[in-house]
Amino acid sequence: MFDPRWKRREFLKVLGTTVAAAGMPSSAFGDQDALVQIAVDPEDKTAATAPAQWAVAELQEALKARGIAVIRSNAQGPRNPALRIEVTGSDSIVAKRLLGEAKISIPDAPEALGLVVTNDAGKRGLLACGRDARGLSYALTELADRVRNAPDPMAELAGVETQVEQPANEVRGIARLFCSDVEDKPWFNDRAMWPEYFDMLAGHRVNQFHLAFGIGYDFIRQVTDAYFLFTYPFLLEVPGYKVRVPQLQDRERDANLEMLRYIGEKCIQRGIAFHVGLWMHGYEWVDSPNANYTIEGLNKDNHGPYCRDAVRMLLQQVPSISGITFRIHGESGVAEGSFDFWKTVFDGVATCGRSVQIDMHTKGMSQQMIDIALATRQPMTMSPKFWAEHMGMTYHQADIRELEKPKEKDAPGLLALSSGTRSFLRYGYGDLLREDRRWKIIHRIWPGTQRLLLWGDPLFAAAYSKAFQFCGSNGVEIMEPLSFKGRRGSGLAGGRCGYADASYNPRWDWQKYEYTMRILGRLLYNPTTKPEVWQRALRREFGAGAQAMEDALGNTSRILPIVTTAYGPSAANNLYWPEMHFNQSMVDEKNFEPYSDTRAPRVFGNASPFDPALFLSMNEYAEELLAARSSGKYSPIEVAQWIEDFAAKALAALEKADGSVRKRSDAAYKRVRLDIRIQAGLGEFFGAKFRSGVLLHIYQMTHEQAALEAAIAQYKKARDAYAAIGEAAKNVYADDITFGEQTHLRGHWADRVPAIDKDIAALSAIRQGGARSEASTKTRAAIEASLGRPVRAAIHATHAAPAGFKRGADLHISIVVPQETKGVRLHYRHVDQAENYITAEMERNGTLFEARIPGEYTQTDFPLEYFFGVQKADGTAGLYPGFSPELTHQPYVVVRSSRS
């Protein structure tokens, strides 16, 4: 799109205009050809680190690619450069002098950076500095990114303004999963890909990379593709043991280890921490006659010692590894409660000769397991799931589904704890956020909601960034797009992106999602990042259509997280895939597959929201409508309107982009355009089906034909929207896109339409069975509410949250509301998802409502969270603080204790 060649006449013309606009003399850069001097402080240790040197090379190559001459020298060269960039750590003598002259300070925080405009005898220059190697590399890669994307790179550099940043989230991690022999071996062994991939991640300020092995199966039953499943013997021959994979040649095993070393080295060269996930420790495949690889030489006696010695050897053979992720619950192939086994394995980490982080996936976590990890004296991280195995809205759910609440006793078998007394840790932070914790919390986004389609919304990304700091949490790890592609033996040869039309494929699959990584990486680092950071990339790709494409993709990217929040038929990603939704029946409660972990009756309208404290199911809302009462919770009709509006805005923006983008035949534009259309169609589908679900339950309670007719009409509207997705994706996406071997985890959107048709026919059969046709006034009003545009009653309130609370002392809570308010109820609990909310009617004193949380309840190691239910005089109700109009507000208040 841009001409990389520089013409001196164009340079002087643009540059003179730019510096004049900046209030500097036109001679500020001199009468020279485009020449940039990168002056790396030779005395500075930070500038000498590998990440800083890599970033200097990135900037140099970016300049050269745009036709700009570069000299790397601390001294002045033979020509006077147009721009001199000083590169150094922020504590160096050079940096202190320049920062002092500019009256700028760099925060004393890891990864903090400064890009500072300097002035030497009237000549403009730049200081790129950082508190550490990562901070310095981020300053340099920001300049490189500007150079790559600007239509006029020298003018862009001339317009750089002083900026100082520091990270909001300590950890900004990406996980890449090895699940398929067929689909994943090519990228694992691609030496050309890894440097480019890590360049991209580091440039977008991702600072941790997790390469996950052994995650292809939840349970080691009916295994077909076992490559790397029990990982150690695919990498190592451990002395003293005869453990091997008989189907694997020694040279391939050794090549795997060498490749892992290569990946780790390229990763840490760019300042990214390298973690390896060992998710499976079982070694006997159950009921698996067709497994392509098996394990020999292990038994119950040598299993623990072998794993201990193997993990120690792995860490010694691959010194770039700084963290190991363990799945410690029953899906690891080791029964929960096997504490002696894990104590033995963790001893291998403890004795490897250096500090290595132990990261534990928290399903089934118990105090005994925590104590075993702490006893190693290695740094420890807990990684709970965020919104189960999906991606919900931009806050931590106020409550979890009843199905996940703790059971009275432990269950038998592999999942004794996670299906019993510790079940509340299956899909959230559980009870891990106590104030006296001795571990870090990294929230993990599982690939259930968004795994194939392009995501990119700066508004939601900034809000997610704040959510991952919840109660002192340390950040997030995101399982990247296409995670679980080809899982459980469903791998297919060809590109991982799932395209039938090869012209849509990028060279490497992750290149489709680079905008996603840009948005997430930069906003996780700094949620107040200026839009220019992502808009510059959009302008380079789409020219005059950039803003329209940002709007279209941003709006559609909000749809599925909202759907996931409000409609949770299964917490498991291998059952519920809203991107390619497998239709849940409205009426057939007997044939509920794949939605086994949902409440009975297992039909669409009865599925629980993932946040039942704030959202109503379709059946619950229908019951409220007919009873003329209001809980104040968000209704499925409100949710329908949100996603329908986002879909409409996205399609309008896409139409605008179609008229602005010149190269509409480019693969990048075609990819984004199609994924926007699909997600907009999903918004239309779920919106209409949510309305249909409410209407159906109105009919089921009243037996009035008008409600059933309206339900059928909305269901047909939903069906048409879904069928349109299938048509749009036809011949572009493959007929069989596989994320598992079962029907609901593979196929195409068009495959889902017959089940929808069958369900509509079932509703029509009810109508033919002789429902009454008259509609009462009450039913007619409920139908109108279900089909209309809802307007939530505004809650005008004033509330000052306490700065903190003292353990054992009463905590007084007050809120001021309008005089006509009927009543206010306080909902509060500890920040512990095992607990239910306590509710208290607040005492009224005019417009002031007051309540107290008693001292015996504040005698806790947990923060407190609360929200208000406000009943208005007209019978309507609402929640406070609730969501902002942008749906990015934390809908409750959190108060931490004075110890924190």
Secondary structure by P-SEA (a helix, b strand, c coil): cccccccaaaaaaaaaaaaaaacccccccccccbbbbbcccccccccccaaaaaaaaaaaaaaaaabbbbbbccccccccccbbbbbcccccaaaaaaaaaaccccccccccccbbbbbcccbbbbbbbcccaaaaaaaaaaaaaaaaccccaaaaaaaccbbbbbbcccccbbbbbbcccccccccccccccaaaaaaaaaaacccbbbbccccccccccccccccccccccccccccccccccccccaaaaaaaaaaaaaaaaaaaaacbbbbbbccccccccccccccccccccccccaaaaaaaaaaaaaaaaccccccccccccccccccccaaaaaaaaaaaaaaccbbbbbbbccccccaaaaaaaaaaccbbbbbbbcccccccccccccccccccccccccccccccccccccccccccccccccccccbbbbbbbccccccccbbbbaaaaaaaaaaaacccccccccccccccccccccccccccccccccccccccccccaaaaaaaaaaaaacccccccaaaaaaaaacccaaaaaaaaaaaaaacaaaaaaacccccccccccccccccccccccccccccccccccccccccccccccccccaaaaaaaaaaccccccccaaaaaaaaaaaaaaaaaaaaaaaacccccccaaaaaaaaaaaaaaaaaaaaaaaaaaaaaaaaaaacccaaaaaaaaaaaaaaaaaaaaaaaaaccccccccccccccccccccccaaaaaaaaaaaaaaaaaccccccccaaaaaaaaaaacccccccccccccccccccccbbbbbbbbbcccccbbbbbbbcccccbbbbbbbccccccccccccccccccccbbbbbbbbbbccccccccccccccccccccbbbbbcccc
